[in-house]
Amino acid sequence: MKTIQLRRYTLVEGEYDAFLAWWKEWMPRVRRAAGFGIEFAYGLPETNEFVWAVSAEGDHAAFLALDEAYRASDGRAEAFDGQPQRIAEYNLRLVDEIG
């Protein structure tokens, strides 16, 4: 069993390119090191949005426990160190596969 979290962001105006550059540099590396997979990542520059999905083996509770450990990790702290807030709005949801 795999749990997937859909992550939808509205980015701060003018920060789209900088956010993408930072995300590409850091998120694949630190999320995978923490035990997650990245299902997909898409940008919508015309609406200043970024949508991606991160996954982990196990049920929702296992995902949330892994995410809690990731949030406390040195890798995540390094990735975010000195970074400005580039996300104006977050929408995070655990989703169920249909089909």
MDAnalysis code that builds the backbone (N, CA, C; Angstrom):
import MDAnalysis as mda
import numpy as np

u = mda.Universe.empty(297, n_residues=99, atom_resindex=np.repeat(np.arange(99), 3), trajectory=True)
u.add_TopologyAttr("name", ["N", "CA", "C"] * 99)
u.add_TopologyAttr("resid", np.arange(1, 100))
u.add_TopologyAttr("resname", ["MET", "LYS", "THR", "ILE", "GLN", "LEU", "ARG", "ARG", "TYR", "THR", "LEU", "VAL", "GLU", "GLY", "GLU", "TYR", "ASP", "ALA", "PHE", "LEU", "ALA", "TRP", "TRP", "LYS", "GLU", "TRP", "MET", "PRO", "ARG", "VAL", "ARG", "ARG", "ALA", "ALA", "GLY", "PHE", "GLY", "ILE", "GLU", "PHE", "ALA", "TYR", "GLY", "LEU", "PRO", "GLU", "THR", "ASN", "GLU", "PHE", "VAL", "TRP", "ALA", "VAL", "SER", "ALA", "GLU", "GLY", "ASP", "HIS", "ALA", "ALA", "PHE", "LEU", "ALA", "LEU", "ASP", "GLU", "ALA", "TYR", "ARG", "ALA", "SER", "ASP", "GLY", "ARG", "ALA", "GLU", "ALA", "PHE", "ASP", "GLY", "GLN", "PRO", "GLN", "ARG", "ILE", "ALA", "GLU", "TYR", "ASN", "LEU", "ARG", "LEU", "VAL", "ASP", "GLU", "ILE", "GLY"])
u.atoms.positions = np.array([
    [0.837, -1.189, 0.000],
    [0.000, 0.000, 0.000],
    [0.875, 1.243, 0.000],
    [0.448, 2.227, -0.735],
    [1.162, 3.499, -0.823],
    [0.174, 4.624, -0.537],
    [0.639, 5.628, 0.194],
    [-0.161, 6.817, 0.466],
    [0.441, 7.984, -0.307],
    [-0.440, 8.787, -0.907],
    [-0.012, 9.935, -1.705],
    [-0.603, 11.210, -1.120],
    [0.234, 12.223, -1.038],
    [-0.220, 13.547, -0.613],
    [-0.125, 14.490, -1.810],
    [-1.249, 15.090, -2.166],
    [-1.301, 16.099, -3.211],
    [-1.006, 17.441, -2.569],
    [-0.055, 18.169, -3.146],
    [0.393, 19.447, -2.594],
    [0.189, 20.515, -3.658],
    [-0.689, 21.473, -3.388],
    [-0.983, 22.561, -4.327],
    [-0.604, 23.873, -3.666],
    [0.230, 24.646, -4.349],
    [0.712, 25.918, -3.819],
    [0.321, 27.048, -4.758],
    [-0.042, 28.166, -4.188],
    [-0.070, 29.435, -4.907],
    [1.160, 30.181, -4.441],
    [1.993, 30.559, -5.375],
    [3.272, 31.172, -5.029],
    [3.149, 32.684, -4.889],
    [4.052, 33.241, -4.113],
    [4.137, 34.690, -3.946],
    [4.449, 35.302, -5.314],
    [3.750, 36.360, -5.633],
    [3.951, 37.038, -6.923],
    [5.431, 37.366, -7.129],
    [5.939, 37.030, -8.298],
    [7.320, 37.315, -8.631],
    [8.325, 36.267, -8.170],
    [7.871, 35.220, -7.485],
    [8.774, 34.206, -6.930],
    [8.732, 32.871, -7.675],
    [7.963, 32.791, -8.761],
    [7.765, 31.512, -9.462],
    [9.097, 30.874, -9.890],
    [9.917, 31.602, -10.635],
    [11.166, 31.044, -11.152],
    [12.134, 30.673, -10.026],
    [12.248, 31.521, -9.032],
    [13.139, 31.238, -7.907],
    [12.654, 30.015, -7.132],
    [11.343, 29.892, -6.952],
    [10.801, 28.729, -6.255],
    [11.111, 27.456, -7.024],
    [10.874, 27.446, -8.337],
    [11.143, 26.253, -9.140],
    [12.613, 25.859, -9.082],
    [13.501, 26.815, -9.185],
    [14.929, 26.520, -9.116],
    [15.282, 25.889, -7.773],
    [14.768, 26.457, -6.684],
    [15.015, 25.909, -5.350],
    [14.415, 24.522, -5.222],
    [13.162, 24.341, -5.648],
    [12.478, 23.049, -5.522],
    [13.245, 21.960, -6.264],
    [13.658, 22.234, -7.495],
    [14.387, 21.239, -8.297],
    [15.714, 20.859, -7.650],
    [16.362, 21.823, -7.022],
    [17.640, 21.554, -6.371],
    [17.477, 20.709, -5.114],
    [16.452, 20.985, -4.331],
    [16.357, 20.400, -3.000],
    [15.329, 19.288, -2.815],
    [14.113, 19.472, -3.275],
    [13.047, 18.547, -2.894],
    [13.259, 17.106, -3.351],
    [13.655, 16.857, -4.584],
    [13.877, 15.446, -4.936],
    [14.899, 14.773, -4.018],
    [15.946, 15.479, -3.707],
    [17.012, 14.907, -2.874],
    [16.566, 14.695, -1.430],
    [16.010, 15.720, -0.798],
    [15.694, 15.580, 0.627],
    [14.462, 14.715, 0.868],
    [13.479, 14.796, -0.019],
    [12.304, 13.941, 0.160],
    [12.654, 12.469, -0.031],
    [13.437, 12.159, -1.061],
    [13.819, 10.755, -1.286],
    [14.690, 10.244, -0.148],
    [15.602, 11.064, 0.343],
    [16.456, 10.666, 1.460],
    [15.633, 10.366, 2.709],
    [14.473, 10.990, 2.823],
    [13.594, 10.787, 3.985],
    [12.627, 9.624, 3.777],
    [12.687, 8.945, 2.630],
    [11.836, 7.780, 2.404],
    [10.611, 8.023, 1.545],
    [10.519, 9.189, 0.925],
    [9.377, 9.525, 0.086],
    [9.710, 9.329, -1.387],
    [8.669, 9.171, -2.177],
    [8.783, 9.225, -3.629],
    [8.078, 10.472, -4.112],
    [8.492, 10.956, -5.262],
    [7.796, 12.085, -5.880],
    [7.061, 11.544, -7.089],
    [5.752, 11.648, -7.051],
    [4.906, 11.099, -8.104],
    [4.907, 11.970, -9.358],
    [4.836, 13.281, -9.170],
    [4.863, 14.233, -10.275],
    [5.030, 15.629, -9.714],
    [5.385, 16.566, -10.595],
    [5.463, 17.987, -10.237],
    [5.159, 18.792, -11.492],
    [4.223, 19.734, -11.381],
    [3.822, 20.571, -12.505],
    [3.717, 22.027, -12.064],
    [4.155, 22.908, -12.931],
    [4.025, 24.336, -12.682],
    [3.008, 24.949, -13.620],
    [2.316, 25.940, -13.133],
    [1.358, 26.716, -13.923],
    [1.776, 28.175, -13.830],
    [2.736, 28.610, -14.650],
    [3.264, 29.968, -14.500],
    [2.228, 31.058, -14.707],
    [1.239, 30.807, -15.562],
    [0.245, 31.852, -15.827],
    [-0.633, 32.159, -14.616],
    [-0.746, 31.205, -13.680],
    [-1.538, 31.438, -12.470],
    [-0.682, 31.395, -11.203],
    [0.653, 31.317, -11.382],
    [1.575, 31.323, -10.254],
    [1.328, 30.158, -9.299],
    [1.043, 28.985, -9.868],
    [0.752, 27.800, -9.064],
    [1.773, 26.700, -9.313],
    [1.927, 25.844, -8.317],
    [2.792, 24.675, -8.399],
    [2.036, 23.528, -7.745],
    [1.978, 22.396, -8.435],
    [1.245, 21.228, -7.950],
    [2.176, 20.026, -8.020],
    [2.258, 19.295, -6.919],
    [3.071, 18.083, -6.937],
    [2.495, 17.064, -5.976],
    [2.993, 15.836, -6.090],
    [2.519, 14.776, -5.213],
    [3.717, 14.017, -4.673],
    [3.679, 13.763, -3.389],
    [4.722, 13.017, -2.696],
    [4.069, 11.766, -2.118],
    [4.809, 10.651, -2.103],
    [4.226, 9.389, -1.657],
    [5.160, 8.665, -0.700],
    [4.574, 7.737, 0.032],
    [5.344, 6.878, 0.927],
    [4.601, 5.550, 1.070],
    [5.354, 4.517, 1.304],
    [4.749, 3.207, 1.534],
    [3.978, 3.225, 2.846],
    [2.846, 2.521, 2.866],
    [2.064, 2.395, 4.082],
    [0.771, 3.191, 4.030],
    [0.061, 3.144, 5.150],
    [-1.233, 3.821, 5.238],
    [-1.055, 5.291, 5.614],
    [-2.171, 5.979, 5.808],
    [-2.122, 7.412, 6.129],
    [-1.324, 7.673, 7.402],
    [-1.511, 6.836, 8.412],
    [-0.794, 7.036, 9.671],
    [0.710, 6.897, 9.477],
    [1.123, 5.924, 8.675],
    [2.551, 5.733, 8.395],
    [3.108, 6.938, 7.638],
    [2.337, 7.450, 6.682],
    [2.770, 8.639, 5.929],
    [2.962, 9.809, 6.877],
    [1.985, 10.051, 7.737],
    [2.065, 11.196, 8.651],
    [3.228, 11.068, 9.623],
    [3.536, 9.850, 10.068],
    [4.679, 9.643, 10.956],
    [5.989, 9.917, 10.219],
    [6.094, 9.452, 8.970],
    [7.290, 9.708, 8.173],
    [7.430, 11.203, 7.893],
    [6.314, 11.864, 7.630],
    [6.342, 13.300, 7.353],
    [6.779, 14.084, 8.593],
    [6.337, 13.659, 9.745],
    [6.752, 14.321, 10.990],
    [8.263, 14.191, 11.182],
    [8.812, 13.003, 10.908],
    [10.261, 12.799, 11.018],
    [10.997, 13.646, 9.984],
    [10.457, 13.732, 8.770],
    [11.058, 14.558, 7.730],
    [11.095, 16.021, 8.153],
    [10.017, 16.522, 8.713],
    [9.955, 17.930, 9.109],
    [10.991, 18.273, 10.182],
    [11.388, 17.288, 10.973],
    [12.386, 17.505, 12.020],
    [13.809, 17.180, 11.550],
    [13.969, 16.787, 10.280],
    [15.264, 16.304, 9.791],
    [16.253, 17.438, 9.497],
    [17.523, 17.093, 9.583],
    [18.587, 18.033, 9.236],
    [18.540, 18.378, 7.750],
    [18.200, 17.405, 6.904],
    [18.124, 17.655, 5.468],
    [17.101, 18.711, 5.122],
    [15.930, 18.626, 5.738],
    [14.893, 19.634, 5.494],
    [15.339, 20.991, 6.021],
    [15.934, 21.002, 7.210],
    [16.413, 22.264, 7.785],
    [17.436, 22.920, 6.861],
    [18.333, 22.126, 6.294],
    [19.336, 22.668, 5.373],
    [18.671, 23.239, 4.116],
    [17.682, 22.518, 3.581],
    [16.997, 22.959, 2.362],
    [16.298, 24.300, 2.551],
    [15.748, 24.516, 3.727],
    [14.972, 25.734, 3.972],
    [15.780, 26.858, 4.613],
    [17.012, 26.572, 5.011],
    [17.835, 27.564, 5.694],
    [18.044, 28.803, 4.816],
    [17.627, 29.944, 5.328],
    [17.828, 31.208, 4.647],
    [16.892, 31.469, 3.472],
    [15.928, 30.583, 3.240],
    [15.009, 30.765, 2.114],
    [13.852, 31.683, 2.512],
    [13.496, 32.610, 1.630],
    [12.332, 33.451, 1.919],
    [11.044, 32.649, 1.738],
    [9.969, 33.152, 2.287],
    [8.668, 32.506, 2.103],
    [8.198, 32.778, 0.676],
    [8.132, 31.739, -0.132],
    [7.728, 31.890, -1.530],
    [6.339, 31.317, -1.794],
    [5.722, 30.749, -0.784],
    [4.394, 30.158, -0.959],
    [3.381, 31.013, -0.218],
    [2.430, 31.546, -0.970],
    [1.399, 32.394, -0.381],
    [0.268, 31.558, 0.204],
    [-0.027, 30.414, -0.424],
    [-1.143, 29.575, 0.014],
    [-0.812, 28.105, -0.219],
    [-1.076, 27.305, 0.800],
    [-0.856, 25.855, 0.744],
    [-2.201, 25.137, 0.717],
    [-2.268, 24.051, -0.048],
    [-3.407, 23.138, 0.000],
    [-2.806, 21.733, -0.058],
    [-2.809, 21.052, 1.099],
    [-2.206, 19.726, 1.226],
    [-3.291, 18.731, 1.598],
    [-3.378, 17.631, 0.829],
    [-4.400, 16.620, 1.093],
    [-3.864, 15.238, 0.809],
    [-4.143, 14.296, 1.704],
    [-3.896, 12.897, 1.395],
    [-5.004, 12.451, 0.466],
    [-4.637, 11.776, -0.621],
    [-5.617, 11.398, -1.644],
    [-5.668, 9.881, -1.793],
    [-6.776, 9.398, -2.301],
    [-6.970, 7.977, -2.545],
    [-6.913, 7.700, -4.037],
    [-6.220, 6.634, -4.404],
    [-6.164, 6.239, -5.805],
    [-7.503, 5.641, -6.202],
    [-7.988, 6.031, -7.359],
    [-9.244, 5.508, -7.880],
    [-8.925, 4.684, -9.114],
    [-9.389, 3.453, -9.102],
    [-9.153, 2.630, -10.295],
    [-8.473, 1.345, -10.026],
])
